[in-house]
Amino acid sequence: MNYKDIIFWNVDTQFDFVDTKGKLYVSGAELLKPIWQEITKLAADKNIKVVNTADFHYSNSAELSDNPDFVSTFPQHCMANTPGADYVAETQPDNPAVFEWDKQYLTLDEVNTKRNIVLRKDAFDVFVGNPHTESIVEILAPKTVVVYGVTTNVCVKAAVDGLATRVDKVYVIEDAIKELPNIPLPFDNWKKLGVEMIKFKELLKMF
């Protein structure tokens, strides 16, 4: 495999989702920390670029509600510039280029010079929630994207659906994702899109 043609895509592995004290804790997500750490180390060892997405909300965000339905609206979480929006230690991006969803940039050149890229977003779908995502994927031009993180049936789903129409091959690491309850799972649709589910051990064999 040509490592230049592959990127890893880390979805929202943030304190508020992963820690048991987080504001929108995903049950069992903390158990994925060891495997996320291995994925992060693999990327560093092989010098693979990692796109790290992150919820980064303000109080007027459309998905936040005082009376959330936990499907399309949720209580406050990953609020901008709070510890809840930070990545857990196991996936903390090393010296990243950070692209805010509410700022314009004269250039996106850092995409080429940094191994880690952070895309902050204000919607489930990073292609909607950050206006720079489309251009950054075009600059990176990966043939293969490997996706992991939370949550399977919300933000991971949106990322995978978007990537599947833009790159040749999308893999999802099935033992490195976790879902929220009461929301349909995306697996059948992923199969239709040609997305392949693999375990981390299978990913290791590819290298």
N, C-alpha and C positions, 0 to 999 in steps of 0.2 A: 504493500500500500504506500502510495506517495503521501507523506504526512502534510504536504503543502495543500493537498486537495481536501483535507478533512478539518473540521472545527468541532469543538464541543460546545454545547448550549446548556448552560446552567440556569434553570428557571426558579427564581424567587426563593432560594434557600436562605430565608431571612428569619431573624429571631422570632418575630410575631407569629410565624407559621410553625416553626420547628420546636421552639422551647415550650415546655409544659406550662410556663408562666406567660406565654405569648398571648397577644390580644385576639388572635384568630388561630389558636393552636389546632394543628391537624393531627388527630390522634395517631400515634405511632410514628410520626415523622422523625422524631429524635432517634429512633432506632436505625435510621438510614445514615446517620453521621459517619460511621466507620467506612462505609462503601463510598460515600461522597469524598471522604478524605483520600481514598485510594484513587478515585477518578481524578481528583485535583493533582495528586502526585504524578499520575501517569501523564497528564497533560504537560506538567512542568518538565518531567524527564524526557519527553519526546518533543518538547518545544512546539506543542500544539496550541493554536489560538483558542481562547475560550470567550464566548459571548455570555455575559452574566446579566440576566434581566432582574429587575427589582421593582416591586411596587414602591411608589413614592408619592403619597397622597397628601393633599391639603383638605381642610374641613369641608370644602364645597365640592369635593369629588363626587361624580355621578353615582359611583358604586357604594358610597357610604350612606348609611341610614340609621336613624335612631330606632326604627322599627324594621330591621332587616328581614328579608325572607330566606336568607342563606342560600339563594340560588342566583339571583341577579343583583342583590344588594346585601351588604355585610356591615357589621359594626366597624367602628374606626380601627384601623390596623396599618402598620408600616407607614406611619405619619412622617412627613418630611422632617429630616434632621432630628429624629428621635432614635434611641437605641433599638426600638422595635423594627426599624427599617434596615438595620445592619445585617450583613451576612453572618451566618454562624462561622466559627473559627475554621471548621473543616473545609469550607469552600471560599474563604476570604480571598478575593482576587489580589494578586501581587502587582503593585504599581500599575493600576489600570488607567486606561483612557475612559473618562466618564462623560456620557452624553445625557444631558438633562432633557426631559420631555418638553419643558417650557422655555427653552432657550434656542436661539439661532446660532449657527457657527459659520464663520467665514470659510473654514476648511474642515474636512474630515480626515486629514492626512495622518492623524494619530492612529487611525485604524491600521495603517501599514507598519507603524513603528512600535506598537505595543502588543504584547502577547495577550493581555487581558483587556477586554472591553466591557464596560458597564453601561447598560441601557436602562435608565430609570423610566418608569411608565405610570400612566394614570388610567389604565384600562386593563381588562383581562388580557386582551390581545396586544402583544408588543408592537405589531404592525399598525395598530390603531393608536395605541397609547404612547408611542414615541415617533414623531414624524421623521426621525433620522434612520429608523430601522431598515427601511427599504434600500436606501442608498448604501448603508453599511454592508448589507448582505451582498449588494452588487459589487462593491469594492472588494470584499473578501472572496467572492465568487467560488465558494466551496462546491465540490461535487458531492460530498458526503457530510452530513451533520448528525452528531450523536447527542441526544437530548436526555436530560434527567432533571429531577427537582420536584417541586410541588406547585399546584396540586394537579393530579392526573386529569381530572374532569373539568378543570377551569383553565388556569393559565398554561399548564403544560399542553392541554388539548389545543388551545388557540395557537400556541407556538408551533406545534407539530403540523396542524392543519395549514398554517401559513407557509411553513418551510417546504412542505410536501409539494406545493405548486411552484416552488422557486429553485429547488435543487434536485439533483439526480436521485439521491438516496437519503432517506431519513431512518436512523435507528433510534429506538427508545430503549433505555436500559430498564428492564421491567423490575429489577430488584433495587432500583434507585429512584422510584416514584411512589407517591402516596396520594390517595384521593380524599375528597370530602364526602360526607354522607349525603344521601337524598338527591344526588345529581347524577344523571345517566353517565355511564362510562363510555369512552370513545373508541374502544378497541375494534368493534366491527367496522366502523368508518375508516379507521386507520388502515385496516387490511385492504379495504377498497382503494385507498390512496397509495397502496404499495409500501406503506410504512412497515418496518420489520422490528419485532420485539425480540430483544436478546438479553441474556444475563451478562453481568459484568465479566464473569470468567470467559465468556465467548468473545467479549470485546478484547480482552487481554490476548487471546489467541490470534486476533487480527494483527497484532503488533509483533 
